[in-house]
Amino acid sequence: MAMNGGDVQGLKGDMPVSSNLTNGTSKKLHSLSTCTNGDVDSKQTEMGTAAPARFSFSSEPTIEDVRRMQAEFTDERDWNQFHKPRNLLLAMVGEVGEVSELFQWRGEVDEGLPNWTDAERENLAQELSDVFIYLVELAEKCHVDLPQAVLRKMALNRLKYPASKVHGSAKKYTEYKD
């Protein structure tokens, strides 16, 4: 099933049909260099040292593409009878537990997971995908337009946590004084 006129395809039976994802181009975000598809690039600072790099996601598939692929997958198996909001929430929480197990007993883990094997990274990618798929389907079943909800929530967070007050602090917004 083609999505938004792009090359992303859905699932046919249990086999992926196609997933021709685009890499996109490097973009600047908050004065740091970013790349897509899991690549990380760094920007040289005035001192000649590399500044921390930002990770960015590939542009496809979109959240709507994921919703459509999962809806097709669920429809093909007649699983909508089981995919009610409560069940989806509990399934998602279970998958979050599986993600937690991957981090358990490791102590602090550096960004980019430099000490993880490729197999550990792939296992994490699969478990995070399970969480994301359940989240998207839960939002669908609850009729929450997730991208729009994120925009509203980010605007609210900017009001609750103005950079001028909270820069470098992990306090809750109720602890800040005007």
N, C-alpha and C positions, 0 to 999 in steps of 0.2 A: 504494500500500500504506500504509494508516494505521498509525501507530506509537503504541503506548502510549495508545491512545484519544484522541490529540491530532489536530491539524489537519495535521501534517507528512505529506507524501505522498512516495512514491518516484518512480522514473522509469518511464515507459511508453515502450518503444522508446528513442528518443534525445531525447525531449522531456520537460521537467519537467511533471508533472501538476499539482502544487500545492505551494506552500511558504508557507503562512500561518503565519509565525513570530510568537511573542508578544514584545513588548518587555519585559515584566516591570516591576518598580518599582525605584526607587532604593534602594540598601542601603548601610549603613555597614560598612566593613571596615578594621580597624586605625585607626580614628578618621578615616579619609578617606572622602569621599563617593564613591559609585560609581554608575554607571548601566549599563544593559544595551544590547545591540545597537549597540555601537560609540560610544555617546554618552559624553561625558566631562563631569562636573560638578565643580565645585570647592567647597571649604568655606572660609568666611571664618575667618581666625584671629583671635586676640584683638587683634592689631595692625591688623586691618582688611584685610590682604593675603590674596590667595587662596593656599591651601595646594595642593601638588601633588595632582592628582586621580588616581584609580585607574580604569582601564578595566576593564570586565567584559563577558563574553560573554553573548549571549542564551541563554535556558534551553533552547531547542529549535533544531535537533534535538539529541538526546542522543547520546552515543557509540554506544549500542546502535542508535539510529535510523540513524546513519551506517553502522554495520556491516551492518544489514539492507538498506539501500538499495544498498550496494556489492555485497553478496552477490547481490541480485536482478539488478543490472546485469551482474555476472560470469556468473551462471547463464544469463541470456538470450542471452549471446554464446558460451557453451560455452568460457569462458576458464579455468575451474578447472584444466584440464590444464596451463596455463602458469603459474598463480599458486601456485607452490610457495614456501616460505619464502625460499630463496636468491634466487630471481628477484624476489620482492617487495622484499627488502632492497636489491638492486642498483638496482631501479627507484626506490626511495625515495631512495637516495643520489644518483642522477641528478637527481631533482627538487630535492634540497637544493642541488645544484650550480647549478640554475637560479635558486633563491632567492638564492644567493651572487652570481651575476652581476648581479642587480638592485642589490646594494649595492656592488659592485666599483667602485673609484676614486671613491667619494663621500666618503671620510673618515668622520668620526663623523656619525651621523645622529641628530637629535633625536627623542625619543619623540613619537609621533603623526604623524611624517613631515610636518612643516609645509611643507617645501620641495618636496614631491612633487606631481605633477599627479594629477588624478583617474584618468587612464589608467594612470599608474605604480602607483598604489595598487591599482587593480583587477587589474593584472597580478600584483602581489605577492599579493593575495588568492587568485587562481587558483593560483599556484605553491605557496603555503602549503597550500591545500586539497588539491593533489595529494600533498604530503608527508603530510598528516594522513590522507588516505584510504588511502595505502599503509601507514602506520603501523598504522592500525586493522585493515586486512586482514592484515598480518603478525602482529599480536597474535592475531587470530582463528585463523589457520592454525597458530600455535604454542600455541594454547589458553592464552593469557595473558589473564586478566580484567584488562584495563588499568585501569579505575577502582580496583579493589582493590589492584593492584600500585602505583598511584600513592599510595594511602593508606599502604601499608607503607613505601614509599620516603621519603615525607615524614616519617614517624615516625622512620625511621633517620637522615635528614638533621638532624632536630631534636636527636638524640643526638650526632651527629658535630659539629654546629655550634651549640652552645648560644649563644643571643643574648648572654648575659652575657660570653662569651669572645670572640665574633667580631664584635660590633657595629662596623660601619664598616670592617672589614678584609676583604681578598680572599685572605688566606692559605689554603692547603689545610689540612684538619683535622689532618694529620700534623705540621704546624708549630706547633700550639698546645701549650703546656705547662700541666699541672695546677697 
